Amino acid sequence: MANRTNQNSVRSPHNSAPSIEELRALRTRTKDLLGHIDVDLEPFLNDDLLTFVRTPKSDRNKGDINVTTTCSCVMALALTNRFDEFYRQIGKSGSSIKSNGIAILESLIEAPWMSSGLSQNNAFTTTLVLRTFGFLVRHGLVERSKVNFTKPWGLQIVKDRATALASKLARKKDFLYFSLSDRTRAALAEKSGRGVNRKKRTSKEDIEKLLKSDLQRIVHSGWIYEKTRFPSASRNVSKLLTNIRKAPTSNRLA
């Protein structure tokens, strides 16, 4: 009987199902490795007690969250089944699990998707946010039917106004015009009939695409936000532009 028991305890190479002992050992090891995730993540918590900043020493600016770090931390909490316990421990006990999940997704959608200097709404950040959404749904932290967010996809130009904007830029030839790419300025010249190849007229749709791409790049660059460039700015905006210590993020400036 002893020999038979020993033989039964040895798993056949064709039997991939783990034993109860192996599962318990794995659970114990997991707790040892991940049981302190709450303590590890708390220093990264933002002032809103929901999202996360890049490093524990990062500035906590209202409305400014790090999308990449927040997604990584939220997925880690979901995967280790510590999401609810973590937010209860830090003072979110009055909120339901699913309301916290929705609030986090809302913050991620509203934040600028410009991680690590990438362009607004880049593919990397987009995929990361979608994956975080999937984690929250899979672990029962968000109801799929309750999620109905809209993310503005890049800079928007009022319908049928691209041509008028292009003409104004070509006419004024100020710093904004010369910040456009060579290709866009050539297209504006062709559109106005002053280009080298007047037979090759750029369509309205192409003009709009070129302007969107260039203007989005420009408005999210800090160099243009200098007080003398915007003499008609309101007093509050002027203060933001001159107060270096409390300068808003690039998204707020834009």
Phi, psi and omega in degrees: 000324180295317179297321180295320179296317179296321180294323181289333182282343178272121184284136176291142178300341180270351180258105186272355182287125180287153179281167178299320180298319180293320179294319178294319179296320179294320179296318179297317179295321179297318179297321179295321183279322188246000183295340181258019183298328179300313180294322181293322186272336185303322178297341180270356186293138180278171181295340179281357180060026178227310185262180186229153177256172188292315178226160178302335182264003180295149177295143176257091179263135183303129178080001182249110179237158175265110186296315183298312181295317180299314179299316181297315181293317181296318179295323178296318179294321179293316184293329181264007180058035180247006185302304183297314182297321180299311183287334175290321182293329184265008172109014179260027185295336181281351182256148176282162180302313186289330177290326175294319179298317178296317181297322178294315179298320178299317179296321180294320181292320183285336184288154176289129180269075184228042184303135173053038177080006178287163181288160180303137178058039180290163185295324182297308182294322179302313180297321181295318179293318178298322179293320177298318176302316179298319178298315182296320179292314183299324182265014174071025182263351178211139175271123183304321183292340182272353183265116180214069183258153176236125179255114176303127186264086177083180181292137182250136175250133182306137184307135177067014179252359182298318181296316179297319178295318179299317180296320181294318179296317181293329182282318184284322181049051177264195183301330182290319179298314182283355174271349177289157179291161178302319182297317181293317180295324177294321179294322178294321179294318179296321180295324181275356178086008181256003182285168180294317181254088185288341180285336181268086181270130178282136182289162178300321181296318180292322177300315181297317180297317181295317180294317179302313182297313183290314183293325177297318179296320184289313185291340177265012175256129185294340188296334185280346186273074178239135192307320184292340179284340184233070183294340181267005181295149179292167181298319180296319179293320179299321178296320179298321183289333184260343181272094185295320184294327181248029181299132180289169179292167182300327180291318176297318180299315180298000000 
